[in-house]
Amino acid sequence: MRSWHEAEGHTQPCFFDRGVPDVVGYLRLSELTIPRHLENAIEKFRYNRIVFIAPPWREIYVQDTERKQSFDVAIATYHAMVKTYRMYDYQLIELPCVSVEERVDFILSRIKPC
């Protein structure tokens, strides 16, 4: 939410690696209760309706100190995020499994200038 506030009022596009709905996705994945204050935060800290989502990609997937999930858990997480973002009326655009440069071009071709 701090990042959301920091980006508020920017005239150039801002990209977030994660959003408030991700917390709900992880809670659902863990079969935990979703607190009402989190539902309120999702309504208050609304992102652009369009969200880019990256599917798990086996060919480049590696576990490391930052990415501790197994590939199977990454797939389950992906599905939980898709379901969660759709539940909150976000339009998902799946990123293609192509080079970084091609993914950047893909994203930039689909955003509207401010």
N, C-alpha and C positions, 0 to 999 in steps of 0.2 A: 504494500500500500504506500510505503514511503517512495518507492520508485514511480508509482503512478502519480503521486503529488509532484515529484520532481519534474516529470514530463509534462505536466499540465501547462498549457499555454504555449508550448513549443510550436513553431510554425513548420518545422520539418518533421517528416515521419519518425516515430520512435518505435523501436522493436523491443519487446519484452521476451525473455527466454521462458518465463513462467508467468502465470496469472493467478489471481485469487481462486478461480474455479479449479485450478490444479489441486488445491488443498482438498476440495470436496472429492475430486477423483481419487486421490490417495486414501482418503477416509473410506470411501466406498469400496475400494480395492481391499482394504484391511477389514471391511465389514464393521466399521465403527460408526457411531452416531454423528450426524452432522449438526453442530450447534446452530441455533437460530442466529447468533451474531455473525456467523460466517455467511449465512444466507443474506443477511442485511448488507454485509460488506460486498458481496457479489453484485447486488443491485446498485449500491452506491458507487463502487469503483468499476464502472462499466468501461470496457475496452472497445476498440473498433469492433463492429459486428463481424468483420472478417478475421478469421484466425488461421494462420498457417500451421499445419501439423505435420510432423515428420514421422513416418511409420518406421518401425524397427527394420533395419536393413542388415541382414545376416553377413553379407560380404564385408562390411566395414565395422561390424559390432565387436567391441572389445570391452572386457571388464578391466577396470583400473581403480585407483583410489577415489575417483569421483563417481564413476559408474559401477556400482557394486551389484546391480541386478543381473541375474542370469538372462539369457535371451528370451526364455519362456516367460519370465516375469515381465520383461520389457514389452512383450506382446500383450500380456494381460493389462499392463499399465496403459498402453496405447489405446486399447479398447475401452478402458475405464474413462480415459480422457475424452475420447470421441463421444461417448455417451453423455458425459457430464457437460461438455461444452454445448452439445446439441440441446440438452435439457434446459440450458440457460439462454437458448435462442441465438447462439453464435453460428455463423456460416463457416464451415470448415473447408479449407482448401488443402488437400494433401500434397506435400512436396514430392516431386519425382525423385527416384533413386538414380541421380546423375551426379556429375562432378559438382564441387562447391560453386565454381563459377557459373555453371548452368542453373543451379538452384537460386543463386543470387539474381541472375537474369530473369528467371521464372517469377520470383517474388516481385522484383521491381516492375515487371511488365503488368502486374496485377494490382498495384496500388495506385491510388489517385493522388496526384500532387496536391499539396495544401493550398 
